[in-house]
Amino acid sequence: MRFCNQDNTKVVDSRPVEDTNAIRRRRMCESCGKRFTTYEKVETIPLSVIKKDQTREAYHRSKIQDGVLRACYKRPIPIETIESMIDSIEGSIFENADKEISASVRLSWSISKISMLLHMSALHPYIVNLRM
């Protein structure tokens, strides 16, 4: 909002809003000195997953989480390790994907991380016994 049809404003105060992922900024028009408030929200672009039959659906972290938890079922892997692996998979997805990612690429990243984790958990009892 501009009071004097001037574009130059100055940010006086900036605070995060508690309830939403927004930032509340107090601004001042440099021409007339009037103050006003703006709310800025981070705009996220939704990621689409391209399925094998070329249909698209929205990306859901819970699907990766369900698969990883199923793969690590009955294994001595701490939940913190599983969560950090899911964060790592999700980070590589958002880092390498623009707006769409194929399901096969997402699956290959997940499988490589899971197989490395399961390999380490399979070796864990032997490593513990070697230390004794």
Backbone hydrogen bonds, N-H to C=O, Kabsch-Sander energy under -0.5 kcal/mol:
donor,donor_aa,acceptor,acceptor_aa,energy
9,T,7,D,-0.7
10,K,28,M,-2.5
12,V,10,K,-0.5
12,V,26,R,-3.5
13,D,26,R,-1.4
15,R,24,R,-2.8
17,V,22,A,-2.6
22,A,20,T,-1.5
23,I,40,E,-2.8
24,R,15,R,-3.5
25,R,23,I,-0.6
25,R,38,T,-3.0
26,R,13,D,-2.9
27,R,25,R,-0.6
27,R,36,F,-3.4
28,M,10,K,-2.4
29,C,34,K,-2.9
30,E,8,N,-1.6
33,G,29,C,-1.7
36,F,27,R,-2.2
38,T,25,R,-2.7
40,E,23,I,-2.7
42,V,21,N,-1.2
44,T,42,V,-0.6
48,S,99,K,-2.6
49,V,57,E,-3.3
50,I,48,S,-0.5
50,I,101,I,-2.7
51,K,49,V,-0.7
51,K,55,T,-3.1
54,Q,51,K,-1.7
57,E,49,V,-1.8
59,Y,47,L,-2.5
63,K,60,H,-0.9
64,I,60,H,-0.8
65,Q,61,R,-2.4
66,D,62,S,-2.6
67,G,63,K,-1.9
68,V,64,I,-2.5
69,L,65,Q,-2.5
70,R,66,D,-2.1
71,A,67,G,-2.1
72,C,68,V,-2.0
73,Y,70,R,-0.9
75,R,72,C,-1.5
77,I,75,R,-2.4
81,T,78,P,-0.5
82,I,78,P,-1.7
83,E,79,I,-2.7
84,S,80,E,-2.3
85,M,81,T,-2.0
86,I,82,I,-2.4
87,D,83,E,-2.4
88,S,84,S,-2.0
89,I,85,M,-2.6
90,E,86,I,-2.7
91,G,87,D,-2.5
92,S,88,S,-2.2
93,I,89,I,-1.9
94,F,90,E,-2.5
95,E,91,G,-2.0
96,N,92,S,-1.9
97,A,93,I,-2.0
98,D,100,E,-0.6
101,I,48,S,-2.1
103,A,50,I,-2.7
106,R,102,S,-2.0
107,L,103,A,-2.5
108,S,104,S,-2.4
109,W,105,V,-2.2
110,S,106,R,-2.0
111,I,107,L,-2.9
112,S,108,S,-2.2
113,K,109,W,-1.8
114,I,110,S,-2.7
115,S,111,I,-3.0
116,M,112,S,-1.7
117,L,113,K,-2.1
118,L,114,I,-3.1
119,H,115,S,-2.2
120,M,116,M,-2.0
121,S,117,L,-2.2
122,A,118,L,-2.1
123,L,119,H,-1.6
124,H,120,M,-1.0
127,I,123,L,-2.4
128,V,124,H,-2.4
129,N,125,P,-2.0
130,L,126,Y,-1.8
131,R,127,I,-1.3
132,M,128,V,-0.7
